[in-house]
Amino acid sequence: PIITELLTKEALLGVLPNPVRSVTHIGVALAEEQQVSLRVTDLNGRLLHQATPQLAEGENWLRLDAQDWPSGVYLFTINTASGPLTGKLLKQ
């Protein structure tokens, strides 16, 4: 999908596919170019993945390789200039 309206703040676009078998993508729309931080944890708070990519204004999709993760529910947080965006994904 293409973001056609003017963004005034950041928004989570979704997780595709979810549930994930090996690789998934987390979508985020940004009002301006910025560096974000992505953290993925299990339900016990154990960190499985973290990254600090520089993302462009508009629609961005972050590739996440979950191939080696055990099956279960995972929580993610993307910290942006406007605050955190949070969600969960299911690994099959």
Backbone bond lengths (Angstrom), bond angles and torsions (degrees), N, CA, C in turn:
res aa  C-N    CA-C-N  psi(-1)  N-CA   C-N-CA  omega(-1)  CA-C   N-CA-C  phi
1 P - - - 1.465 - - 1.527 111.38 -
2 I 1.279 115.78 150.66 1.459 121.60 179.75 1.529 109.02 -111.14
3 I 1.321 116.18 132.65 1.459 120.92 177.65 1.526 107.59 -80.88
4 T 1.328 116.17 117.37 1.459 119.49 -176.32 1.526 112.77 -107.08
5 E 1.331 117.75 -17.49 1.451 119.23 179.47 1.524 109.85 -92.32
6 L 1.312 117.24 158.72 1.454 121.86 179.73 1.516 109.95 -70.30
7 L 1.306 116.77 125.90 1.457 120.84 179.22 1.520 109.78 -83.99
8 T 1.319 115.76 133.62 1.456 119.78 176.17 1.517 111.34 -109.27
9 K 1.342 117.26 -13.60 1.457 121.61 175.61 1.517 108.25 -154.60
10 E 1.305 116.40 175.46 1.450 121.18 -178.55 1.529 110.64 -79.06
11 A 1.340 115.91 153.27 1.460 120.82 179.50 1.525 109.63 -146.52
12 L 1.316 115.74 144.07 1.445 122.07 174.56 1.525 108.09 -84.38
13 L 1.340 116.84 128.23 1.465 121.40 -177.31 1.521 112.57 -94.92
14 G 1.324 117.26 -19.35 1.453 119.61 178.05 1.508 112.92 134.06
15 V 1.328 114.47 -178.97 1.466 122.94 178.81 1.521 106.53 -127.05
16 L 1.330 116.86 120.63 1.465 121.29 -176.98 1.516 111.07 -130.93
17 P 1.309 121.55 124.42 1.464 124.80 -10.36 1.528 110.61 -80.60
18 N 1.308 116.00 160.52 1.454 123.28 175.38 1.522 106.82 -146.61
19 P 1.315 120.61 108.80 1.460 127.79 15.34 1.530 113.39 -73.53
20 V 1.324 114.44 156.83 1.464 122.44 -177.06 1.530 109.99 -108.95
21 R 1.327 115.59 142.33 1.465 120.60 174.72 1.527 109.88 -101.72
22 S 1.335 117.91 -43.79 1.462 119.76 -179.38 1.527 112.37 -136.31
23 V 1.332 117.45 -55.71 1.466 120.90 -177.95 1.523 108.88 -125.61
24 T 1.323 116.02 138.58 1.452 121.82 175.88 1.523 108.75 -134.98
25 H 1.319 116.33 170.55 1.466 122.31 178.39 1.524 109.06 -131.27
26 I 1.328 115.78 132.88 1.460 121.85 176.44 1.521 107.24 -104.67
27 G 1.328 116.02 123.14 1.461 121.14 -177.95 1.515 111.92 -96.15
28 V 1.324 115.56 136.51 1.457 121.57 177.07 1.531 108.46 -140.44
29 A 1.316 115.64 137.05 1.464 121.41 175.52 1.523 108.11 -106.86
30 L 1.328 115.95 131.89 1.461 121.40 -176.61 1.517 111.24 -118.65
31 A 1.326 116.03 142.44 1.460 121.59 178.28 1.524 111.54 -74.53
32 E 1.338 116.66 -22.29 1.460 120.93 179.70 1.526 109.22 -154.11
33 E 1.335 116.31 159.76 1.458 120.95 175.80 1.521 108.71 -61.72
34 Q 1.339 115.66 137.39 1.459 119.37 -179.45 1.523 110.61 -167.46
35 Q 1.317 114.76 161.52 1.456 120.38 172.27 1.526 106.92 -90.19
36 V 1.323 115.57 132.10 1.460 121.40 177.97 1.522 108.54 -116.59
37 S 1.318 116.28 166.42 1.456 119.49 172.73 1.520 108.17 -121.96
38 L 1.316 115.27 131.44 1.462 123.02 179.10 1.519 108.35 -112.49
39 R 1.328 115.99 128.33 1.471 122.09 175.88 1.518 108.22 -129.67
40 V 1.340 115.52 133.76 1.464 121.47 175.73 1.521 107.52 -121.84
41 T 1.340 116.22 127.70 1.457 121.57 179.30 1.523 110.14 -128.53
42 D 1.334 114.67 160.15 1.458 118.11 170.99 1.533 107.78 -84.16
43 L 1.332 117.52 -179.56 1.460 120.46 -176.50 1.520 113.47 -69.19
44 N 1.328 117.22 -12.65 1.463 121.71 175.48 1.523 112.19 -92.43
45 G 1.333 117.21 1.01 1.454 120.92 178.89 1.517 114.49 88.83
46 R 1.335 117.81 3.93 1.470 121.08 179.50 1.526 109.69 -73.06
47 L 1.322 116.91 126.71 1.459 122.83 -178.41 1.524 110.66 -73.93
48 L 1.342 116.52 124.45 1.463 121.05 177.51 1.520 112.36 -105.74
49 H 1.323 116.37 -28.32 1.469 119.65 -176.66 1.520 108.37 -155.18
50 Q 1.324 115.27 141.26 1.465 119.59 169.63 1.516 108.80 -148.64
51 A 1.328 114.79 146.85 1.458 121.43 -179.42 1.528 108.22 -154.79
52 T 1.341 115.66 157.88 1.469 120.74 177.98 1.527 109.41 -131.97
53 P 1.334 116.96 68.06 1.461 119.31 -177.51 1.527 113.35 -75.02
54 Q 1.318 115.31 151.88 1.469 122.98 171.06 1.526 106.00 -90.21
55 L 1.337 117.07 119.98 1.459 121.11 -175.82 1.516 111.47 -114.87
56 A 1.312 115.31 151.78 1.458 122.01 -178.98 1.529 111.12 -82.16
57 E 1.311 115.46 162.30 1.455 120.99 171.13 1.526 108.53 -62.35
58 G 1.327 117.45 141.98 1.460 121.32 179.00 1.515 111.93 97.55
59 E 1.324 115.72 -148.13 1.461 122.77 -173.01 1.531 111.81 -84.09
60 N 1.326 116.40 130.30 1.460 123.42 178.23 1.518 108.87 -134.82
61 W 1.336 116.43 143.16 1.470 121.28 176.90 1.519 108.30 -124.44
62 L 1.328 115.96 118.49 1.458 122.73 -178.93 1.520 109.13 -92.23
63 R 1.330 116.78 122.86 1.469 122.21 179.10 1.518 109.15 -79.76
64 L 1.316 115.59 132.55 1.454 121.44 -178.39 1.519 109.00 -129.98
65 D 1.328 116.00 118.03 1.456 121.65 179.89 1.526 108.84 -92.13
66 A 1.320 116.56 109.89 1.461 122.22 -178.64 1.525 111.50 -110.39
67 Q 1.313 117.27 16.39 1.463 123.38 -175.50 1.529 112.96 -50.71
68 D 1.323 117.37 -44.18 1.464 121.49 -173.93 1.530 114.05 -92.79
69 W 1.332 117.42 3.81 1.459 119.64 -179.88 1.514 110.28 -80.42
70 P 1.337 118.22 145.53 1.460 120.23 173.37 1.533 110.40 -67.41
71 S 1.322 116.42 157.03 1.462 120.61 176.15 1.523 109.06 -60.79
72 G 1.340 115.79 143.10 1.460 119.69 178.50 1.514 112.15 154.39
73 V 1.326 114.51 -173.15 1.463 122.42 179.92 1.527 108.64 -100.11
74 Y 1.328 116.04 136.82 1.459 122.54 -179.91 1.526 109.82 -128.29
75 L 1.315 115.72 146.28 1.460 122.43 178.87 1.520 108.75 -108.36
76 F 1.336 116.09 141.45 1.458 118.62 175.61 1.515 110.67 -129.62
77 T 1.320 114.75 150.11 1.462 122.43 175.90 1.518 107.97 -131.95
78 I 1.326 115.55 130.10 1.460 121.87 172.39 1.525 106.04 -112.57
79 N 1.326 116.53 111.95 1.463 120.83 178.70 1.520 108.84 -88.16
80 T 1.337 115.34 121.29 1.461 122.51 -179.35 1.527 109.39 -116.96
81 A 1.314 115.94 176.49 1.461 120.76 178.61 1.528 111.60 -61.10
82 S 1.328 117.47 -28.05 1.468 121.36 -179.04 1.521 113.52 -92.35
83 G 1.327 117.20 -5.37 1.451 119.93 -178.74 1.512 111.13 128.47
84 P 1.334 116.79 -177.28 1.463 120.47 -175.19 1.525 113.38 -82.08
85 L 1.336 115.16 146.48 1.460 123.59 169.10 1.521 105.25 -115.97
86 T 1.319 117.48 129.79 1.463 120.23 -175.30 1.517 111.18 -126.67
87 G 1.308 115.06 154.99 1.449 120.79 177.64 1.509 110.28 -167.19
88 K 1.341 115.09 -178.14 1.454 119.07 176.81 1.510 110.06 -136.95
89 L 1.321 113.79 157.38 1.465 119.93 176.97 1.509 108.69 -137.60
90 L 1.311 114.96 155.06 1.450 122.47 -178.67 1.521 108.68 -112.72
91 K 1.329 116.64 125.07 1.468 122.45 176.82 1.509 107.57 -99.58
92 Q 1.337 115.80 124.88 1.468 120.61 178.82 1.508 110.77 -92.70
